[in-house]
Every structure is written in structure tokens, then in C-alpha cells.
């Protein structure tokens, strides 16, 4: 055959209809195993591979991308989703969201729910999927540093270790030698914690780490309060994210101390909260909008690919944003 094989050639070779071949190629569960095997064997003999990009243009897919998030209340997702929308817009693809907590009372996986809706692909921006089974017909890209992500998936994330080092080095360069890192659960917090401890140890500073549980303002508040009680000579706090930094500031002020005159506080994520006139928080910008753009662009590439490719890992360089909550320690 001088030309590339088509879906009609596969149907003819397998002795089935074109529509049945199409159902097999999109992994439709309504096809019997006997017919599925016949179609796949015919496709293999002819060297046929479905063109996903052409399928999108032909309107045979849903033209919808699913995004799984942990919690809509987390401001980390705001810039990330903006980046996703920006990358999907030129392709005419719509976005649908699934929150792992929204239907936690049901015995249902948000990922499986999206797949059942036959989305063209999924951006997984959430934790807690160690046993994830990804259908061959559904491309998946992971956005953000996540724990327990199945191997073989593309990952796009901010360089969390570099961001943590920026925060720790900023405090160390200001002259702080008695500082604490307030941490929480999840992949980003884990990487930030490990990098912070390593950077502090390299500078001969005792690595003090407090905090456990969700990366919330309450965790930041409770962790900082315990740290101040145990180490009243603390001069700086690096919180694992901006929301925790808010809790840390509340604990510092409750102790009768001032920010940054007595205790400097730095966060991470450059959320809209950080730039507010009330907070003016020094923080690390992980450029989550770029994470979203690159994750969505990679997913579109996967959808349009004729053949599978090796998974990739892309890290976005972070930057430091210095505002009013950090200063040199008092003499």
C-alpha cells in the first residue's frame, strides 16, 4: 500500500464497519472482545495508527479537557487555571473541573468521572492517586509536584527545590540565623521542606521544622505558635505557602511581636493574597500560570500525537518577590 492506511482499510481488513473501528480506537467499552481483537489485529497488520489531531478537527471527540484539583479554595489554582485556559483557547477546547473534595461523600473518583465523560485528556493537579489506572485512550499530564503519581506520565511543575532555596537564602542573606520552616502535607511541601533543611544545614544553621497536616492558615498559625514557644529567639519564619504565612503572621502578632521588625515572614506561591496592600508578603513566585500553560500545551500535543512518546518532566524556574514582611534581624 503506497499511501498511509486509513480507517476504511482497517474496517475492510477486519470485515467490520468504519464506525466499529472508530469505537475500538477510542476504547469504547461497548465493543465485544472478539471484534476488538479483530480490529486491533487488522490495524497492526496494516500499520494503522489513529490521528488524534484529525479526530479533534473532525469533531469526533468531546473537545473538552478535564482538570482534577484538590480544593477549589486553594489559591494556588488561580494562576494555574488561567494558564491552562490560555493554552486551550487557540484550539477551541473547553475546560471542565473536578474537585477531589466536592464529592468525597461518594464512592467515586473525580478522575474516573472525567474519563466517563469522555474528555479528550486530563490535567491531574491533585494528590492522592497512587493506584490511578489511565486508559490508553486518555492522555494525562500532571501539573505541579505530586506524591504517589503513577510512572509514565508527563509532569510539568515549578522547580520547588529552587524556590525553597530562594526563600531560605533571602533570609540567610539578611542575616537571620535563627529561623524556622513551617510545613505541611503534599508533594510541593515535601520538596520545599527537604530543600530548606538542606540549605539551612549547609549554612551551619540548625534546621527547625514545625507543622503537620494540610497547608492551611490554621496549620501555619499552630506551627508558628509552637515554634515561638519552643524557640523564643526566632527571628524569621519561612512558611510552605502564602496561606500558611498568613497564619504565621497571626501567631507572631499574637505573641506581641511585630513583622518584620521582630520576626520576618516569607511565603511561597505568589497568590493574590501576597500582593494585597494589607499583607504585602515577601514570597516565591513559582509562575503557576506558566505551569498551567505548559501542562495544557503538552496535553494537546499528546492528544494530537499519532504514536506514544517517552514521558517528559518539565520544571519552571521560580523567582523571589521581596515585599514588606522581611528585613534584617534586630541587632
C-alpha positions in Angstrom: 0.0 0.0 0.0 1.7 3.2 -1.2 -0.4 5.6 0.9 -0.9 5.5 4.7 -3.7 3.1 5.7 -7.0 4.6 6.7 -9.8 3.7 9.0 -11.7 2.3 6.0 -8.8 0.0 5.1 -8.8 -1.3 8.7 -12.6 -1.9 8.5 -12.3 -3.8 5.2 -9.4 -5.9 6.5 -11.3 -6.7 9.8 -14.7 -7.2 8.0 -16.4 -4.7 10.2 -17.9 -1.2 9.8 -16.0 2.0 9.9 -17.9 3.1 12.9 -16.9 0.0 14.8 -13.3 0.7 14.1 -13.8 4.2 15.4 -15.3 2.8 18.6 -12.3 0.4 19.1 -9.8 3.2 18.6 -11.5 5.4 21.2 -11.6 2.4 23.6 -15.4 2.2 23.7 -16.5 -0.4 26.3 -19.4 -1.4 24.1 -17.3 -3.4 21.7 -17.0 -7.2 22.2 -13.6 -8.6 22.8 -13.8 -10.7 19.7 -14.4 -7.7 17.4 -12.0 -5.5 19.3 -9.2 -8.1 18.8 -10.1 -8.4 15.1 -9.9 -4.7 14.6 -6.6 -4.3 16.5 -5.1 -7.2 14.6 -6.1 -5.6 11.3 -4.7 -2.2 12.4 -1.4 -3.8 13.4 -1.1 -5.7 10.1 -1.7 -2.5 8.1 0.4 -0.3 10.4 -2.5 2.0 11.0 -2.4 4.5 13.9 -5.3 6.8 14.7 -4.6 10.5 14.1 -5.9 12.2 17.3 -5.4 15.7 15.9 -7.5 14.9 12.9 -10.2 13.4 15.2 -10.4 16.7 17.0 -10.7 18.7 13.8 -13.3 16.3 12.6 -15.4 16.9 15.7 -15.3 13.2 16.7 -14.2 14.0 20.2 -15.8 16.0 23.0 -13.3 18.9 22.6 -13.2 19.0 26.4 -10.2 18.9 28.7 -10.7 17.8 32.3 -8.7 19.2 35.3 -8.6 17.4 38.7 -7.8 19.7 41.6 -7.6 19.1 45.4 -9.7 22.0 46.7 -11.2 25.0 44.9 -10.4 27.1 48.0 -6.7 26.8 47.4 -5.5 30.0 45.7 -2.6 28.0 44.1 -5.0 27.0 41.3 -6.0 30.5 40.2 -2.9 31.3 38.1 -2.5 27.7 37.1 -6.0 27.5 35.6 -5.5 30.9 33.9 -2.5 29.4 32.1 -4.5 26.3 31.2 -7.3 28.3 29.7 -4.9 30.5 27.8 -3.2 27.5 26.2 -6.5 25.7 25.3 -8.2 28.8 23.8 -6.5 28.7 20.4 -7.6 25.0 19.9 -11.2 25.7 20.7 -11.1 23.3 23.7 -13.3 23.8 26.7 -12.3 23.2 30.3 -14.2 21.2 33.0 -13.1 20.9 36.6 -13.4 18.1 39.2 -12.6 18.7 42.9 -11.4 15.7 44.9 -13.3 17.0 47.9 -16.5 18.1 46.3 -17.9 14.5 46.1 -15.8 13.0 48.8 -19.0 11.6 50.4 -19.5 9.4 47.3 -17.6 6.3 46.4 -16.4 8.0 43.2 -13.0 9.1 41.8 -13.0 12.5 40.1 -10.5 11.2 37.5 -12.8 8.3 36.7 -15.8 10.6 36.5 -14.0 12.8 33.9 -12.9 9.7 31.9 -16.5 8.5 31.9 -17.5 11.9 30.3 -15.0 11.0 27.5 -12.9 14.1 27.9 -10.1 14.3 25.4 -7.4 14.5 28.1 -6.9 15.2 31.8 -4.6 17.5 33.7 -4.0 16.0 37.1 -3.3 18.8 39.6 -4.1 16.9 42.8 -2.7 14.5 45.3 -3.8 11.1 46.3 -3.9 8.9 43.2 -1.3 6.1 43.9 -3.4 3.4 42.2 -4.5 5.5 39.2 -5.4 3.5 36.1 -5.0 5.6 33.0 -6.9 4.4 29.9 -4.7 4.2 26.8 -7.2 6.5 25.0 -7.0 9.3 27.6 -3.7 11.3 27.7 -2.9 12.6 31.1 -0.4 15.3 32.2 0.4 16.1 35.8 0.6 19.7 36.8 2.6 20.5 40.0 4.9 18.4 42.2 2.7 15.5 43.4 3.3 12.5 45.6 2.3 9.0 44.5 1.9 9.9 40.8 2.0 6.8 38.6 5.1 6.4 36.5 4.9 7.1 32.7 3.0 10.4 32.9 4.3 13.8 31.7 4.9 16.2 34.6 5.1 20.0 34.4 5.9 21.7 37.7 7.6 24.7 39.2 11.1 23.9 40.5 10.0 23.6 44.1 13.5 22.9 45.5 14.9 26.0 43.7 12.0 28.1 45.1 12.7 26.9 48.7 16.3 27.7 48.3 15.5 31.3 47.1 13.4 31.8 50.3 15.9 30.4 52.7 18.8 32.2 51.0 16.9 35.5 51.2 16.5 35.2 55.0 20.1 34.0 55.4 21.5 36.9 53.3 19.5 39.3 55.5 21.4 37.9 58.5 18.9 35.6 60.0 20.5 32.6 61.8 17.5 31.5 63.9 14.7 30.7 61.6 12.0 28.0 61.2 10.3 26.4 58.3 6.6 25.8 58.7 5.5 22.8 56.5 2.5 20.6 55.7 1.5 17.6 53.7 1.7 17.0 49.9 4.3 16.8 47.3 5.2 20.6 47.0 5.5 20.9 50.8 7.7 17.9 51.0 10.1 19.1 48.3 10.2 22.6 49.8 10.9 21.2 53.3 13.8 18.9 52.1 15.4 21.8 50.1 15.0 24.2 53.0 16.5 21.8 55.6 19.5 21.1 53.2 20.1 24.8 52.6 20.0 25.7 56.3 22.3 22.8 57.2 24.8 23.9 54.5 24.9 27.3 56.2 25.5 25.8 59.6 22.0 26.7 60.8 20.0 24.3 62.9 17.1 23.1 60.7 14.0 23.8 62.7 10.8 22.4 61.1 7.3 22.7 62.5 3.8 22.0 61.1 1.8 19.0 60.0 -1.4 18.4 58.1 -3.0 20.5 55.4 -1.1 23.5 54.1 -3.7 25.9 55.6 -3.6 29.1 57.6 -4.5 27.1 60.7 -1.5 24.8 60.3 0.7 27.9 59.7 -0.7 29.5 62.9 -0.3 26.5 65.1 3.1 25.5 63.8 4.5 29.1 64.3 2.9 29.3 67.7 4.7 26.1 68.8 7.9 27.2 67.3 7.9 30.6 69.1 7.1 28.9 72.4 10.0 26.4 72.0 12.4 28.9 70.5 11.7 32.5 71.6 14.8 33.7 69.9 13.4 33.0 66.4 13.9 35.9 64.0 12.4 34.5 60.8 9.7 32.2 59.5 9.5 30.5 56.1 6.0 29.1 55.5 5.4 26.5 52.9 2.8 28.7 51.1 1.2 32.1 51.3 -1.9 30.9 53.2 0.3 29.3 55.9 2.3 32.6 56.0 -0.9 34.4 56.9 -1.3 32.0 59.9 2.3 32.5 60.8 1.9 36.3 60.9 -1.2 35.9 63.1 0.8 33.8 65.6 3.7 36.3 65.6 1.4 39.2 66.3 -0.5 37.2 69.0 2.9 36.7 70.7 3.2 40.5 70.9 5.9 40.7 68.2 6.0 42.7 65.0 6.5 41.7 61.4 9.2 42.3 60.2 10.8 44.3 63.0 10.9 41.3 65.4 10.2 38.4 63.1 10.5 38.2 59.3 7.9 36.1 57.4 8.2 34.8 53.9 5.7 32.6 52.0 5.6 30.7 48.7 3.2 30.7 45.7 2.7 34.5 44.9 -1.0 34.1 45.4 -3.3 37.2 45.0 -3.2 37.4 48.8 0.5 38.1 48.9 0.3 41.4 46.9 -2.6 42.8 48.8 -1.9 46.2 50.4 -2.9 44.7 53.8 -0.3 41.8 53.6 2.5 42.9 51.2 4.1 39.5 51.7 7.5 38.6 50.6 7.1 35.3 48.7 8.4 33.0 46.0 6.7 33.2 42.6 6.5 29.6 41.1 5.0 31.0 37.9 2.0 28.7 38.1 0.4 30.4 35.1 3.4 29.1 33.1 3.0 25.6 34.7 -0.7 25.6 33.5 0.2 26.8 30.0 2.9 24.2 29.5 0.8 21.4 31.0 -2.1 22.2 28.7 0.2 22.6 25.7 1.8 19.2 26.4 -1.6 17.6 26.8 -2.7 19.0 23.4 0.5 17.5 21.9 -0.4 14.1 23.4 -3.9 14.3 22.1 -2.7 15.1 18.6 0.2 12.5 18.6 0.0 9.5 16.2 2.3 7.5 18.4 3.1 7.4 22.1 6.4 9.1 23.2 8.5 8.9 26.3 7.2 10.8 29.3 8.7 14.2 29.9 9.4 16.2 33.1 9.5 20.0 32.8 10.5 22.3 35.6 9.6 26.1 35.5 12.2 28.3 37.2 10.8 30.3 40.2 11.6 33.9 41.3 11.7 35.8 44.5 9.3 38.7 45.2 10.5 40.9 48.1 7.9 43.0 49.8 7.3 44.3 53.4 7.4 41.2 55.6 11.1 40.5 55.6 14.0 42.6 57.0 17.4 42.1 58.7 17.1 40.9 62.3 17.4 43.4 65.1 20.8 43.8 66.5 
